[in-house]
Amino acid sequence: MADLTDKKGNKVSVLNQGKGNIHQFVIVFDESNEVGGFAAYMDNDANERIFFHTETAEKYQGYGLASILASEALAATAKEGKKVVAACPYIRTYIQKHKWDGDHRPAGPADIMYVQEHL
């Protein structure tokens, strides 16, 4: 993994963590080990990863953490050979804004229902 640095010069890492059905990529400050944000997802039986919520800590808004998190989460998902399903507005916007060319599709009602049933 490349060295990651936020807009303020802090070194950060993105980790993939999971518990039960819900998994998340978290962005952590290397020096303090403090979590700055997360992108929550669920994998379905169709080899797809449904991203349904991304959030950064309010005190770290403006550090560019969400963008780093999205970039790393999408890259890791592509590396695993999974299709991204963008139910999360931030992930959907990131894909469009950065013209991300990995395998992806927008979320539909069935994806939202899948997430709600498995929470």
C-alpha positions, 0 to 999 in steps of 0.5 A, spaced: 500 500 500 502 506 498 503 512 503 497 515 504 497 523 507 491 527 508 490 534 506 494 537 513 500 532 512 498 527 517 499 520 515 493 515 514 492 508 513 485 505 510 483 498 514 478 493 512 474 491 518 468 487 519 463 484 524 457 480 522 454 482 516 456 489 516 463 490 514 467 497 513 473 500 511 476 505 516 481 511 515 486 511 521 491 516 523 497 513 523 500 517 529 494 516 534 491 510 531 484 514 531 479 513 526 477 519 522 471 515 518 469 509 515 465 506 509 460 501 511 458 495 506 455 488 505 457 483 500 451 480 497 451 473 493 452 476 486 459 477 488 458 485 489 459 489 494 454 494 496 457 501 499 451 504 503 454 509 508 460 513 508 462 518 514 468 522 517 468 525 524 466 532 524 472 534 527 476 532 521 472 535 515 476 538 510 482 533 511 480 530 505 479 523 509 472 521 505 476 522 498 482 517 500 477 512 504 473 512 497 479 511 493 482 506 497 475 502 498 474 502 491 481 499 489 481 494 494 474 492 492 476 491 484 482 487 487 478 482 490 474 482 483 467 484 486 463 489 483 461 496 486 454 497 488 453 505 490 448 505 494 452 511 498 451 518 495 458 519 497 461 513 493 456 514 487 459 521 487 466 519 488 465 514 482 462 520 477 467 525 479 473 521 478 470 517 472 472 511 476 473 505 471 472 499 475 466 495 475 460 498 478 453 500 478 448 504 481 444 501 487 436 499 486 431 498 490 433 491 491 440 493 494 437 497 499 432 492 501 438 487 501 442 492 506 435 493 510 434 486 511 441 484 513 442 490 518 
